[in-house]
Amino acid sequence: MFTGIIEQTGIIKNLSKKKDIYRLDIYIKKNLDSIKAGSSVSINGVCLTVVDLRKNHVIFDIMKETFLNTSFRHLKNNDVVNIESSLKWAPRIDGHFVLGHIDRIQRIKSIEKHTRPYIDVTLAPDDKIYIVKKGSIAIDGISLTIGEVYKDKVRAYIIPYTLKNTNLKYKKKGDPVNIEFDILGKYIHNSLLYKRDIKLVLTKESLKKNGFI
């Protein structure tokens, strides 16, 4: 589990494939004490497991399904990625709960990096059930607050610190990004669906049909 507060960015040095496993080599400027072989690390919002560590290099193996269903399939050498180590319980937790399980790959519809920075991301009709103004969303693993919800997009405003310390400063219109909706919203939606289904099942007709009345 993560919080969406990015610790640093890294640079992709190599991305190779062996059978159905992709190997990702990322260069990082500073080694994080919390990262070791077997650790869970968020790369652009995707939860990956460290398989090897070298000086300023972190190595991951990526399953084919993860590779094809995230923006990893668009990555290339020298791309900059966001890095966050897994959540460590402490007296204070920033951001929101981010699982690293990507819901969608969407495209940046527009991005403003100067006056009142923001990012607009394409919004599929089915996604609006998980979106609420002033709620949370993870874009490439970054915990952002939803500022506006439109018919076909969602806007999140970006503080200068986030713009400076994440890969958003390199992003442009049309770039693919990983999207993870707030897990609390997904649980609430699923709970409401379950209650609706129960209500539909427990009708007079269904009770009569099954011999209860």
FIKOLZA-1660 file (N, C-alpha, C; in steps of 0.1 Angstrom, whole numbers, plus 5000, padded with zeros to 4 digits):
% residues 213
   i   px   py   pz ch aa at
   1 5008 4988 5000  A  M  N
   1 5000 5000 5000  A  M CA
   1 5009 5012 5000  A  M  C
   2 5004 5023 4993  A  F  N
   2 5011 5035 4992  A  F CA
   2 5003 5047 4995  A  F  C
   3 5008 5059 4995  A  T  N
   3 5000 5071 4998  A  T CA
   3 5000 5081 4987  A  T  C
   4 5008 5079 4976  A  G  N
   4 5008 5088 4965  A  G CA
   4 5016 5100 4967  A  G  C
   5 5025 5100 4977  A  I  N
   5 5034 5111 4980  A  I CA
   5 5048 5106 4974  A  I  C
   6 5052 5111 4963  A  I  N
   6 5063 5106 4955  A  I CA
   6 5076 5110 4963  A  I  C
   7 5085 5100 4964  A  E  N
   7 5098 5102 4972  A  E CA
   7 5109 5108 4963  A  E  C
   8 5109 5103 4950  A  Q  N
   8 5119 5107 4941  A  Q CA
   8 5115 5102 4927  A  Q  C
   9 5122 5107 4917  A  T  N
   9 5120 5102 4903  A  T CA
   9 5132 5093 4900  A  T  C
  10 5131 5085 4890  A  G  N
  10 5142 5076 4885  A  G CA
  10 5142 5077 4870  A  G  C
  11 5152 5072 4864  A  I  N
  11 5154 5071 4850  A  I CA
  11 5155 5057 4845  A  I  C
  12 5147 5054 4835  A  I  N
  12 5148 5040 4829  A  I CA
  12 5161 5038 4821  A  I  C
  13 5168 5028 4825  A  K  N
  13 5181 5025 4819  A  K CA
  13 5180 5013 4809  A  K  C
  14 5171 5004 4812  A  N  N
  14 5169 4993 4803  A  N CA
  14 5156 4986 4806  A  N  C
  15 5149 4982 4795  A  L  N
  15 5137 4975 4796  A  L CA
  15 5138 4964 4786  A  L  C
  16 5138 4952 4791  A  S  N
  16 5140 4940 4782  A  S CA
  16 5130 4929 4785  A  S  C
  17 5129 4920 4776  A  K  N
  17 5119 4909 4777  A  K CA
  17 5126 4895 4776  A  K  C
  18 5122 4886 4785  A  K  N
  18 5126 4872 4784  A  K CA
  18 5114 4864 4786  A  K  C
  19 5110 4857 4775  A  K  N
  19 5097 4850 4775  A  K CA
  19 5086 4859 4778  A  K  C
  20 5078 4856 4789  A  D  N
  20 5067 4865 4793  A  D CA
  20 5070 4874 4804  A  D  C
  21 5083 4876 4808  A  I  N
  21 5087 4884 4819  A  I CA
  21 5095 4896 4813  A  I  C
  22 5091 4908 4817  A  Y  N
  22 5098 4920 4814  A  Y CA
  22 5107 4924 4825  A  Y  C
  23 5120 4928 4822  A  R  N
  23 5129 4933 4833  A  R CA
  23 5131 4948 4831  A  R  C
  24 5129 4955 4842  A  L  N
  24 5130 4969 4842  A  L CA
  24 5142 4974 4851  A  L  C
  25 5151 4981 4846  A  D  N
  25 5163 4986 4853  A  D CA
  25 5161 5001 4854  A  D  C
  26 5160 5006 4867  A  I  N
  26 5158 5020 4869  A  I CA
  26 5170 5026 4877  A  I  C
  27 5175 5037 4872  A  Y  N
  27 5185 5045 4880  A  Y CA
  27 5179 5055 4889  A  Y  C
  28 5183 5054 4902  A  I  N
  28 5179 5064 4911  A  I CA
  28 5190 5072 4917  A  I  C
  29 5188 5084 4920  A  K  N
  29 5199 5093 4925  A  K CA
  29 5203 5090 4939  A  K  C
  30 5193 5086 4948  A  K  N
  30 5196 5083 4961  A  K CA
  30 5189 5069 4965  A  K  C
  31 5197 5061 4972  A  N  N
  31 5192 5048 4976  A  N CA
  31 5182 5050 4988  A  N  C
  32 5171 5044 4987  A  L  N
  32 5161 5045 4998  A  L CA
  32 5164 5033 5008  A  L  C
  33 5165 5037 5021  A  D  N
  33 5168 5026 5031  A  D CA
  33 5157 5016 5032  A  D  C
  34 5145 5019 5028  A  S  N
  34 5134 5010 5029  A  S CA
  34 5133 5000 5017  A  S  C
  35 5141 5002 5007  A  I  N
  35 5141 4994 4995  A  I CA
  35 5152 4983 4996  A  I  C
  36 5147 4970 4995  A  K  N
  36 5156 4959 4994  A  K CA
  36 5150 4948 4985  A  K  C
  37 5157 4938 4982  A  A  N
  37 5151 4927 4974  A  A CA
  37 5139 4922 4981  A  A  C
  38 5128 4921 4973  A  G  N
  38 5115 4916 4979  A  G CA
  38 5106 4928 4983  A  G  C
  39 5111 4940 4983  A  S  N
  39 5103 4951 4987  A  S CA
  39 5093 4955 4976  A  S  C
  40 5081 4960 4980  A  S  N
  40 5071 4965 4971  A  S CA
  40 5074 4980 4969  A  S  C
  41 5075 4984 4956  A  V  N
  41 5078 4998 4953  A  V CA
  41 5068 5002 4942  A  V  C
  42 5063 5014 4943  A  S  N
  42 5054 5020 4933  A  S CA
  42 5062 5027 4922  A  S  C
  43 5060 5023 4910  A  I  N
  43 5066 5029 4898  A  I CA
  43 5055 5034 4889  A  I  C
  44 5054 5048 4889  A  N  N
  44 5043 5054 4881  A  N CA
  44 5030 5048 4886  A  N  C
  45 5029 5046 4899  A  G  N
  45 5016 5041 4904  A  G CA
  45 5014 5026 4904  A  G  C
  46 5023 5019 4898  A  V  N
  46 5022 5004 4897  A  V CA
  46 5030 4997 4907  A  V  C
  47 5024 4988 4915  A  C  N
  47 5031 4981 4925  A  C CA
  47 5039 4970 4919  A  C  C
  48 5053 4971 4921  A  L  N
  48 5062 4961 4916  A  L CA
  48 5071 4956 4928  A  L  C
  49 5077 4944 4926  A  T  N
  49 5086 4938 4936  A  T CA
  49 5100 4939 4931  A  T  C
  50 5109 4944 4940  A  V  N
  50 5123 4945 4937  A  V CA
  50 5129 4931 4936  A  V  C
  51 5136 4928 4926  A  V  N
  51 5143 4915 4924  A  V CA
  51 5158 4916 4926  A  V  C
  52 5163 4928 4924  A  D  N
  52 5178 4930 4925  A  D CA
  52 5181 4945 4928  A  D  C
  53 5192 4947 4935  A  L  N
  53 5197 4960 4938  A  L CA
  53 5212 4961 4934  A  L  C
  54 5215 4972 4927  A  R  N
  54 5229 4975 4925  A  R CA
  54 5231 4989 4928  A  R  C
  55 5243 4994 4927  A  K  N
  55 5246 5008 4931  A  K CA
  55 5238 5018 4922  A  K  C
  56 5228 5024 4929  A  N  N
  56 5219 5034 4923  A  N CA
  56 5210 5028 4912  A  N  C
  57 5209 5015 4912  A  H  N
  57 5200 5008 4903  A  H CA
  57 5191 4999 4910  A  H  C
  58 5178 4999 4907  A  V  N
  58 5168 4990 4912  A  V CA
  58 5162 4982 4901  A  V  C
  59 5161 4969 4902  A  I  N
  59 5157 4960 4891  A  I CA
  59 5144 4954 4895  A  I  C
  60 5134 4953 4886  A  F  N
  60 5121 4948 4888  A  F CA
  60 5118 4938 4876  A  F  C
  61 5111 4927 4880  A  D  N
  61 5105 4918 4870  A  D CA
  61 5090 4922 4869  A  D  C
  62 5085 4923 4856  A  I  N
  62 5071 4927 4854  A  I CA
  62 5064 4916 4846  A  I  C
  63 5053 4911 4852  A  M  N
  63 5045 4901 4845  A  M CA
  63 5039 4907 4832  A  M  C
  64 5037 4898 4822  A  K  N
  64 5031 4903 4809  A  K CA
  64 5018 4910 4811  A  K  C
  65 5009 4905 4819  A  E  N
  65 4996 4911 4821  A  E CA
  65 4998 4926 4827  A  E  C
  66 5006 4927 4836  A  T  N
  66 5009 4941 4842  A  T CA
  66 5014 4950 4831  A  T  C
  67 5024 4945 4824  A  F  N
  67 5030 4953 4813  A  F CA
  67 5020 4958 4803  A  F  C
  68 5012 4949 4798  A  L  N
  68 5002 4952 4788  A  L CA
  68 4991 4961 4792  A  L  C
  69 4987 4960 4805  A  N  N
  69 4976 4967 4811  A  N CA
  69 4979 4980 4818  A  N  C
  70 4991 4985 4817  A  T  N
  70 4996 4998 4823  A  T CA
  70 5003 5005 4812  A  T  C
  71 5007 5018 4816  A  S  N
  71 5014 5026 4806  A  S CA
  71 5029 5021 4804  A  S  C
  72 5033 5011 4811  A  F  N
  72 5046 5005 4809  A  F CA
  72 5049 5002 4795  A  F  C
  73 5039 4997 4788  A  R  N
  73 5041 4993 4774  A  R CA
  73 5045 5005 4765  A  R  C
  74 5044 5017 4770  A  H  N
  74 5048 5029 4763  A  H CA
  74 5062 5034 4767  A  H  C
  75 5067 5028 4778  A  L  N
  75 5080 5033 4783  A  L CA
  75 5092 5030 4774  A  L  C
  76 5102 5039 4775  A  K  N
  76 5114 5037 4767  A  K CA
  76 5126 5042 4775  A  K  C
  77 5138 5038 4771  A  N  N
  77 5150 5042 4779  A  N CA
  77 5150 5057 4780  A  N  C
  78 5155 5062 4792  A  N  N
  78 5156 5076 4796  A  N CA
  78 5143 5083 4800  A  N  C
  79 5132 5076 4799  A  D  N
  79 5120 5081 4805  A  D CA
  79 5121 5083 4820  A  D  C
  80 5114 5093 4825  A  V  N
  80 5115 5096 4839  A  V CA
  80 5102 5090 4846  A  V  C
  81 5104 5083 4857  A  V  N
  81 5093 5076 4864  A  V CA
  81 5092 5081 4878  A  V  C
  82 5080 5080 4884  A  N  N
  82 5078 5084 4898  A  N CA
  82 5080 5072 4907  A  N  C
  83 5087 5074 4919  A  I  N
  83 5090 5063 4927  A  I CA
  83 5085 5066 4942  A  I  C
  84 5079 5055 4947  A  E  N
  84 5075 5056 4961  A  E CA
  84 5076 5042 4968  A  E  C
  85 5083 5042 4979  A  S  N
  85 5084 5029 4986  A  S CA
  85 5071 5027 4994  A  S  C
  86 5068 5014 4998  A  S  N
  86 5055 5011 5004  A  S CA
  86 5053 5018 5017  A  S  C
  87 5041 5019 5021  A  L  N
  87 5037 5026 5033  A  L CA
  87 5042 5020 5046  A  L  C
  88 5048 5029 5054  A  K  N
  88 5053 5025 5067  A  K CA
  88 5044 5032 5078  A  K  C
  89 5037 5024 5086  A  W  N
  89 5028 5030 5096  A  W CA
  89 5036 5039 5105  A  W  C
  90 5030 5051 5106  A  A  N
  90 5036 5062 5115  A  A CA
  90 5025 5070 5120  A  A  C
  91 5029 5080 5129  A  P  N
  91 5018 5088 5135  A  P CA
  91 5011 5097 5125  A  P  C
  92 5017 5099 5113  A  R  N
  92 5011 5108 5103  A  R CA
  92 5011 5101 5089  A  R  C
  93 5000 5102 5082  A  I  N
  93 5000 5096 5068  A  I CA
  93 4995 5107 5059  A  I  C
  94 5003 5111 5049  A  D  N
  94 4999 5121 5039  A  D CA
  94 4992 5114 5027  A  D  C
  95 4987 5122 5018  A  G  N
  95 4981 5116 5006  A  G CA
  95 4969 5108 5009  A  G  C
  96 4966 5097 5001  A  H  N
  96 4955 5088 5004  A  H CA
  96 4960 5074 5001  A  H  C
  97 4951 5064 5004  A  F  N
  97 4955 5050 5002  A  F CA
  97 4956 5047 4988  A  F  C
  98 4968 5043 4983  A  V  N
  98 4970 5039 4969  A  V CA
  98 4975 5025 4969  A  V  C
  99 4968 5016 4962  A  L  N
  99 4972 5002 4962  A  L CA
  99 4982 4998 4952  A  L  C
 100 4983 5006 4941  A  G  N
 100 4993 5003 4931  A  G CA
 100 4987 4993 4921  A  G  C
 101 4973 4992 4921  A  H  N
 101 4966 4983 4911  A  H CA
 101 4959 4993 4902  A  H  C
 102 4963 4993 4890  A  I  N
 102 4959 5003 4880  A  I CA
 102 4945 5000 4874  A  I  C
 103 4936 5010 4874  A  D  N
 103 4923 5008 4869  A  D CA
 103 4922 5011 4854  A  D  C
 104 4929 5021 4850  A  R  N
 104 4928 5026 4836  A  R CA
 104 4942 5031 4831  A  R  C
 105 4944 5031 4818  A  I  N
 105 4954 5039 4812  A  I CA
 105 4946 5050 4804  A  I  C
 106 4949 5062 4807  A  Q  N
 106 4942 5073 4801  A  Q CA
 106 4952 5083 4795  A  Q  C
 107 4947 5092 4786  A  R  N
 107 4956 5102 4780  A  R CA
 107 4954 5115 4786  A  R  C
 108 4965 5123 4787  A  I  N
 108 4964 5137 4792  A  I CA
 108 4957 5145 4781  A  I  C
 109 4946 5151 4785  A  K  N
 109 4939 5159 4776  A  K CA
 109 4945 5173 4774  A  K  C
 110 4950 5178 4785  A  S  N
 110 4957 5191 4785  A  S CA
 110 4965 5192 4799  A  S  C
 111 4975 5200 4799  A  I  N
 111 4983 5202 4811  A  I CA
 111 4989 5216 4811  A  I  C
 112 4987 5223 4822  A  E  N
 112 4992 5237 4824  A  E CA
 112 5002 5236 4835  A  E  C
 113 5014 5242 4831  A  K  N
 113 5025 5241 4841  A  K CA
 113 5030 5255 4846  A  K  C
 114 5023 5265 4843  A  H  N
 114 5027 5278 4847  A  H CA
 114 5017 5285 4856  A  H  C
 115 5008 5293 4851  A  T  N
 115 4998 5299 4859  A  T CA
 115 4988 5289 4864  A  T  C
 116 4986 5288 4877  A  R  N
 116 4977 5278 4883  A  R CA
 116 4978 5265 4876  A  R  C
 117 4989 5257 4878  A  P  N
 117 4991 5244 4871  A  P CA
 117 4980 5234 4874  A  P  C
 118 4976 5227 4863  A  Y  N
 118 4966 5216 4865  A  Y CA
 118 4969 5206 4854  A  Y  C
 119 4962 5194 4855  A  I  N
 119 4963 5184 4845  A  I CA
 119 4949 5179 4843  A  I  C
 120 4945 5178 4830  A  D  N
 120 4932 5172 4826  A  D CA
 120 4935 5159 4820  A  D  C
 121 4927 5149 4825  A  V  N
 121 4929 5135 4820  A  V CA
 121 4915 5130 4815  A  V  C
 122 4916 5124 4803  A  T  N
 122 4904 5118 4797  A  T CA
 122 4896 5109 4807  A  T  C
 123 4883 5111 4807  A  L  N
 123 4874 5104 4816  A  L CA
 123 4864 5095 4809  A  L  C
 124 4865 5082 4810  A  A  N
 124 4855 5073 4804  A  A CA
 124 4841 5074 4811  A  A  C
 125 4830 5073 4805  A  P  N
 125 4817 5074 4811  A  P CA
 125 4816 5065 4823  A  P  C
 126 4821 5053 4823  A  D  N
 126 4820 5044 4834  A  D CA
 126 4828 5048 4846  A  D  C
 127 4837 5057 4844  A  D  N
 127 4846 5061 4855  A  D CA
 127 4840 5072 4864  A  D  C
 128 4830 5078 4860  A  K  N
 128 4824 5090 4868  A  K CA
 128 4819 5085 4881  A  K  C
 129 4815 5072 4882  A  I  N
 129 4810 5067 4895  A  I CA
 129 4820 5068 4906  A  I  C
 130 4833 5068 4902  A  Y  N
 130 4844 5068 4912  A  Y CA
 130 4850 5082 4914  A  Y  C
 131 4844 5092 4908  A  I  N
 131 4850 5105 4908  A  I CA
 131 4840 5115 4916  A  I  C
 132 4846 5122 4925  A  V  N
 132 4839 5133 4932  A  V CA
 132 4847 5145 4934  A  V  C
 133 4842 5156 4932  A  K  N
 133 4849 5169 4933  A  K CA
 133 4855 5170 4947  A  K  C
 134 4868 5173 4948  A  K  N
 134 4876 5174 4961  A  K CA
 134 4879 5160 4966  A  K  C
 135 4876 5150 4958  A  G  N
 135 4880 5136 4962  A  G CA
 135 4895 5134 4958  A  G  C
 136 4899 5121 4959  A  S  N
 136 4913 5118 4955  A  S CA
 136 4914 5109 4943  A  S  C
 137 4925 5111 4936  A  I  N
 137 4928 5102 4924  A  I CA
 137 4943 5101 4923  A  I  C
 138 4948 5089 4919  A  A  N
 138 4962 5087 4917  A  A CA
 138 4965 5087 4902  A  A  C
 139 4974 5096 4898  A  I  N
 139 4978 5097 4884  A  I CA
 139 4993 5095 4883  A  I  C
 140 4997 5084 4876  A  D  N
 140 5010 5079 4877  A  D CA
 140 5016 5078 4891  A  D  C
 141 5007 5074 4900  A  G  N
 141 5011 5071 4914  A  G CA
 141 5011 5084 4922  A  G  C
 142 5007 5095 4917  A  I  N
 142 5008 5108 4925  A  I CA
 142 4994 5110 4930  A  I  C
 143 4993 5112 4943  A  S  N
 143 4980 5115 4950  A  S CA
 143 4976 5130 4947  A  S  C
 144 4965 5131 4940  A  L  N
 144 4961 5145 4936  A  L CA
 144 4946 5146 4940  A  L  C
 145 4942 5159 4942  A  T  N
 145 4929 5162 4946  A  T CA
 145 4921 5167 4934  A  T  C
 146 4909 5161 4932  A  I  N
 146 4901 5164 4920  A  I CA
 146 4895 5178 4922  A  I  C
 147 4898 5187 4912  A  G  N
 147 4894 5200 4912  A  G CA
 147 4880 5202 4905  A  G  C
 148 4879 5197 4893  A  E  N
 148 4867 5198 4885  A  E CA
 148 4864 5185 4878  A  E  C
 149 4851 5182 4876  A  V  N
 149 4847 5170 4869  A  V CA
 149 4839 5175 4857  A  V  C
 150 4843 5171 4845  A  Y  N
 150 4836 5175 4833  A  Y CA
 150 4830 5162 4827  A  Y  C
 151 4823 5164 4816  A  K  N
 151 4816 5153 4809  A  K CA
 151 4826 5142 4804  A  K  C
 152 4838 5147 4799  A  D  N
 152 4847 5137 4793  A  D CA
 152 4861 5138 4799  A  D  C
 153 4863 5145 4810  A  K  N
 153 4876 5146 4816  A  K CA
 153 4875 5150 4831  A  K  C
 154 4886 5148 4838  A  V  N
 154 4887 5152 4852  A  V CA
 154 4899 5161 4853  A  V  C
 155 4898 5172 4861  A  R  N
 155 4909 5181 4863  A  R CA
 155 4914 5180 4877  A  R  C
 156 4927 5179 4878  A  A  N
 156 4934 5180 4891  A  A CA
 156 4944 5191 4891  A  A  C
 157 4943 5199 4901  A  Y  N
 157 4953 5210 4902  A  Y CA
 157 4966 5206 4908  A  Y  C
 158 4977 5212 4904  A  I  N
 158 4990 5207 4909  A  I CA
 158 4997 5218 4916  A  I  C
 159 5002 5215 4928  A  I  N
 159 5010 5225 4935  A  I CA
 159 5024 5225 4929  A  I  C
 160 5031 5237 4930  A  P  N
 160 5044 5237 4924  A  P CA
 160 5054 5227 4929  A  P  C
 161 5053 5223 4941  A  Y  N
 161 5062 5213 4947  A  Y CA
 161 5060 5200 4940  A  Y  C
 162 5048 5196 4937  A  T  N
 162 5045 5183 4930  A  T CA
 162 5050 5184 4916  A  T  C
 163 5048 5195 4909  A  L  N
 163 5052 5196 4896  A  L CA
 163 5067 5195 4895  A  L  C
 164 5074 5201 4904  A  K  N
 164 5089 5201 4904  A  K CA
 164 5095 5187 4908  A  K  C
 165 5088 5180 4916  A  N  N
 165 5094 5167 4922  A  N CA
 165 5088 5154 4916  A  N  C
 166 5081 5155 4905  A  T  N
 166 5075 5143 4899  A  T CA
 166 5077 5144 4884  A  T  C
 167 5073 5133 4877  A  N  N
 167 5075 5134 4862  A  N CA
 167 5065 5142 4855  A  N  C
 168 5056 5148 4862  A  L  N
 168 5046 5157 4856  A  L CA
 168 5053 5169 4848  A  L  C
 169 5065 5173 4853  A  K  N
 169 5071 5184 4846  A  K CA
 169 5076 5180 4832  A  K  C
 170 5076 5167 4829  A  Y  N
 170 5080 5162 4816  A  Y CA
 170 5068 5158 4807  A  Y  C
 171 5056 5158 4813  A  K  N
 171 5045 5153 4806  A  K CA
 171 5039 5163 4796  A  K  C
 172 5032 5158 4786  A  K  N
 172 5026 5167 4776  A  K CA
 172 5013 5161 4772  A  K  C
 173 5005 5169 4765  A  K  N
 173 4992 5165 4760  A  K CA
 173 4993 5153 4751  A  K  C
 174 4985 5143 4754  A  G  N
 174 4985 5130 4746  A  G CA
 174 4992 5119 4753  A  G  C
 175 5001 5122 4763  A  D  N
 175 5009 5112 4770  A  D CA
 175 5000 5102 4777  A  D  C
 176 5003 5089 4778  A  P  N
 176 4995 5080 4786  A  P CA
 176 4999 5081 4800  A  P  C
 177 4989 5079 4809  A  V  N
 177 4992 5079 4824  A  V CA
 177 4984 5068 4830  A  V  C
 178 4989 5063 4841  A  N  N
 178 4982 5052 4849  A  N CA
 178 4972 5059 4858  A  N  C
 179 4960 5054 4859  A  I  N
 179 4950 5059 4868  A  I CA
 179 4946 5049 4878  A  I  C
 180 4945 5053 4890  A  E  N
 180 4939 5045 4901  A  E CA
 180 4929 5053 4908  A  E  C
 181 4917 5048 4908  A  F  N
 181 4906 5055 4916  A  F CA
 181 4907 5052 4931  A  F  C
 182 4901 5061 4939  A  D  N
 182 4902 5059 4953  A  D CA
 182 4895 5046 4957  A  D  C
 183 4902 5038 4965  A  I  N
 183 4897 5025 4968  A  I CA
 183 4884 5026 4977  A  I  C
 184 4883 5037 4985  A  L  N
 184 4871 5038 4993  A  L CA
 184 4859 5040 4984  A  L  C
 185 4860 5048 4974  A  G  N
 185 4849 5050 4964  A  G CA
 185 4845 5037 4958  A  G  C
 186 4855 5029 4954  A  K  N
 186 4851 5016 4948  A  K CA
 186 4844 5006 4957  A  K  C
 187 4848 5006 4970  A  Y  N
 187 4841 4998 4980  A  Y CA
 187 4827 5002 4982  A  Y  C
 188 4825 5016 4983  A  I  N
 188 4811 5021 4985  A  I CA
 188 4803 5017 4973  A  I  C
 189 4808 5019 4961  A  H  N
 189 4800 5016 4949  A  H CA
 189 4796 5001 4948  A  H  C
 190 4806 4992 4952  A  N  N
 190 4803 4978 4952  A  N CA
 190 4793 4974 4962  A  N  C
 191 4793 4981 4974  A  S  N
 191 4784 4979 4984  A  S CA
 191 4770 4982 4980  A  S  C
 192 4768 4994 4973  A  L  N
 192 4755 4998 4969  A  L CA
 192 4750 4989 4958  A  L  C
 193 4758 4984 4949  A  L  N
 193 4754 4974 4939  A  L CA
 193 4749 4962 4946  A  L  C
 194 4756 4957 4956  A  Y  N
 194 4752 4945 4963  A  Y CA
 194 4738 4947 4970  A  Y  C
 195 4736 4958 4976  A  K  N
 195 4723 4961 4983  A  K CA
 195 4712 4962 4972  A  K  C
 196 4715 4968 4961  A  R  N
 196 4705 4969 4950  A  R CA
 196 4701 4955 4945  A  R  C
 197 4711 4946 4943  A  D  N
 197 4709 4933 4938  A  D CA
 197 4700 4925 4948  A  D  C
 198 4703 4926 4961  A  I  N
 198 4696 4919 4972  A  I CA
 198 4681 4924 4971  A  I  C
 199 4679 4937 4970  A  K  N
 199 4666 4943 4969  A  K CA
 199 4658 4937 4957  A  K  C
 200 4665 4936 4946  A  L  N
 200 4659 4930 4934  A  L CA
 200 4655 4916 4936  A  L  C
 201 4663 4908 4943  A  V  N
 201 4661 4894 4945  A  V CA
 201 4649 4891 4954  A  V  C
 202 4649 4899 4965  A  L  N
 202 4639 4897 4975  A  L CA
 202 4626 4904 4972  A  L  C
 203 4619 4900 4961  A  T  N
 203 4606 4905 4958  A  T CA
 203 4596 4895 4961  A  T  C
 204 4583 4899 4961  A  K  N
 204 4572 4890 4964  A  K CA
 204 4572 4879 4954  A  K  C
 205 4574 4882 4941  A  E  N
 205 4574 4872 4931  A  E CA
 205 4585 4862 4932  A  E  C
 206 4597 4866 4936  A  S  N
 206 4608 4857 4938  A  S CA
 206 4606 4848 4950  A  S  C
 207 4601 4854 4961  A  L  N
 207 4598 4846 4973  A  L CA
 207 4587 4835 4970  A  L  C
 208 4577 4839 4962  A  K  N
 208 4567 4830 4958  A  K CA
 208 4572 4819 4949  A  K  C
 209 4580 4823 4940  A  K  N
 209 4586 4813 4930  A  K CA
 209 4594 4803 4937  A  K  C
 210 4601 4807 4948  A  N  N
 210 4610 4797 4955  A  N CA
 210 4603 4791 4967  A  N  C
 211 4590 4792 4968  A  G  N
 211 4583 4784 4978  A  G CA
 211 4582 4790 4992  A  G  C
 212 4586 4803 4994  A  F  N
 212 4586 4809 5007  A  F CA
 212 4572 4814 5011  A  F  C
 213 4564 4817 5001  A  I  N
 213 4551 4822 5004  A  I CA
 213 4541 4816 4994  A  I  C
% end
